Amino acid sequence: MSFFGKNLFPAFVGAFLVVLVASCEEELNTIGEGVVAGEPFTTGKAEFDVFAFNKNIEAVQTNRLPIYQLGTYNDPVFGRTEARITAQLRLPINQNTGSTSNFFGDLTQATEDAAETDEVESTILENEQVKEVVLYIPYQLSQAFSRDSDGDGVPDEQEPGGENDPNNDIDGDGLGNNEERVQGSDPFNPDTDGDGINDADDDDFVPNVFPRKFELDSIFSTSVVEDNLVGAQFNLKVERSTFFLRDLDPNSNFEEAQEYFSNQQFSPTFTGELLADTQVTISNEEFISFQDDNPDTEDVDESEVIETRLNPGIRVNLSPEFFQENLIDKEGDSELLSQSNFNDFLRGLHISITPESTDEILLLLDLTQANLTITYEYDNFVAGEDGAQSTTERIERDFVLNFLQVSNNNVTGNAVNTLNNHPYPSEIVSSLDNGENTERIYLKGGAGTIAELLLFDEVDGSSIINEIKENNWIINEASLVFSIDRDAVGNSIEPPRIYLFNAETNQPLYNIATEFNSSDNPLGLFLNYDGIIEKDGELGDTYTVKITEHINNIIVRDSTNAKLALALTSNISIPNVAQAIGAGSVSDINVPIMSTVNPLGTVLFGSNVSPENESKKLKLQIFYTEAN
């Protein structure tokens, strides 16, 4: 994933009730000994309490996100979430002038208006007419697509059983994957060109003109089995937005970006004309289009040459009449004079999935690659040759409107994700914002929940820290082990990673300079720090986060034993946070952006557990060396 950054905001410092705990002397008595007679060093392991407090997030900032959620997800633990998108449209930039394109065809409207008076034969009315309007929004794709360990043209995650064998024959046509790559046939289709002849026996086809298949790991459903997501359907509704999305905040004298939050409601109050209400079928195949055949090149059939390839996603037709009236017919009017005028006039689109008419499906979408293509025709002047009379011909052209655009980590355009959570179950509600050392830690992405942690004791751990210093421990490794409450989580889709960071500075606890990475995939990054789910069979068991450097900073470098925050993450290399609103409309909470774009949730054991769950209690483990 390539996500743009955000500004960091100050962290929220809460007040908590005092929780009775064992003294530091009692804690240090739990140290395991590793003394060898006559040796100058002792190695051991100590375990300390961690105090965890659940915090509810009423709303998160959701404009200008890297990824947007759309649809409905019914989490078995936290309940139902509905996600909608409201987005501006951006006029294209004229590459010659650097300004927005605001005319259609070859002539400006002012030139066309002079057609009857300027006595120039080539000045004509172009009579632009919309033929088709297509909305395209790609799914967020798995990065695994780019990894092909055996070089057979099939991404690793699409290899059956994860086998790393270039001779696999996925489609059973008698050709191995690598043989299909060499000859340019589709390894997933035994008859690539659909002529009824098996690929192994077909010598007459154009190579590499089939749509490639992608791994879709950003579509979530609790009502559709994962293997059946391809082919599942949902009903998409696209409406005109009548809400003006400001780019700058008037409360800051228009010097700071405007913030919009997930509880901002746009429908039905701020929606207008219905532009589409249609059924979409999920596919993992890319969209391909071919060139038009040129009649002047008889020996070449351009219709067999791919012109464009688009990644899998939503691709639907919108109302041509609406864009004829509100775009093409506005040529020369003030509405198209600038992007700001256009934003004020055509304020954008409101996109939703109708939950009553579809299985519960939630999509992660990349608005930076989304666009709206208006295909229109116009009259083009054709000068007569050798005394022949001049004529006109109809020419077809595309006019492309974009959504969010990213350049040098700067974002232009605006879009807001509305996230509507149904009420949480009572056991979750009672555990949120009560100031108590919790028995269960509840983590949910989006406008969900996070946790705050205090190491050693409920205040600052100073007495325990001082005793560790007096014992001259060398900290070899320190980690927090979070056990998953399997009874609570059940068979829900589990978050692949959790993220622990400094709640007072919003900075990560890992050190990029000393981290180990195995790949560019988010789950291949920062493997010393980790936080990746550890499974027992097919089900999650624990998450372990190593905070050795953080503990050494406290013990050796006299850093503050700061409050820590725990959240989900979709990409640990993006540590930036955005503002959130907590209980009682507290507005100085910060939540990682990569938690905001994550629809999942989980339940972990805290430290205030019942006796039967003592083995799953949250604890800080420190492995140390001490001089005798």
Number of C-alpha atoms within 10 A of each C-alpha: 15 7 15 16 17 19 8 17 17 15 19 20 12 12 8 14 11 12 13 9 13 11 12 19 11 10 16 15 10 12 17 13 11 12 14 10 8 7 9 10 14 16 19 17 18 18 21 21 22 20 26 27 26 29 25 21 25 21 26 30 26 30 24 24 26 23 22 25 26 23 28 28 26 22 20 16 19 23 14 16 22 22 23 22 23 28 26 26 22 23 20 16 15 11 9 6 8 9 14 16 18 25 20 23 19 13 16 14 20 12 14 18 15 14 16 12 8 12 9 10 11 17 18 18 18 22 16 20 18 23 16 18 23 18 19 21 22 21 24 23 21 15 17 18 17 14 16 17 14 16 15 22 21 27 21 22 19 17 18 12 8 10 13 18 17 19 14 20 20 19 15 15 17 16 21 19 26 21 19 24 19 12 14 17 26 25 27 18 16 22 19 23 19 11 11 10 14 18 24 16 11 14 10 10 15 14 17 17 18 18 19 19 19 22 17 23 15 16 21 24 20 18 13 14 11 13 7 9 19 16 12 15 17 22 19 21 16 25 22 21 25 21 22 15 22 18 16 14 13 12 9 10 8 12 10 12 13 16 18 21 20 24 19 15 16 17 18 10 10 15 19 16 13 16 20 18 17 15 16 17 14 18 18 19 18 17 16 15 15 14 13 13 14 12 10 7 9 9 8 12 13 16 13 15 17 16 12 11 13 17 21 24 26 19 18 18 18 22 17 19 16 16 18 19 11 15 20 22 17 18 18 18 13 12 19 23 17 14 20 14 13 20 21 16 15 19 21 25 24 27 23 22 27 19 16 9 12 17 19 23 23 23 25 22 23 20 25 21 18 21 20 22 19 23 17 23 20 20 19 21 19 12 14 11 8 6 7 8 9 12 12 15 12 14 14 16 17 17 18 19 17 21 23 22 17 14 8 6 11 10 17 14 21 24 23 26 30 30 27 19 22 12 12 14 11 8 9 18 14 11 20 21 19 14 17 17 25 20 21 24 29 27 24 25 25 32 30 28 25 23 23 21 23 20 23 25 22 19 15 15 16 14 14 19 18 13 15 17 15 10 12 16 20 18 20 15 17 22 20 22 20 25 23 25 20 16 8 14 20 14 13 18 18 16 20 16 21 23 24 27 22 19 23 15 15 23 15 20 20 22 14 14 6 10 13 15 15 11 12 13 16 18 20 14 19 21 16 17 23 22 26 20 21 17 12 9 7 8 17 22 17 19 21 18 23 23 24 21 18 22 23 18 14 15 22 15 10 12 12 13 20 18 20 21 26 24 24 31 26 24 22 24 18 18 22 20 24 24 25 25 22 22 14 8 11 12 16 15 22 25 33 30 28 26 28 30 24 23 28 25 24 25 22 24 25 28 22 20 17 10 9 8 14 12 10 21 23 26 23 20 19 23 19 18 19 16 12 11
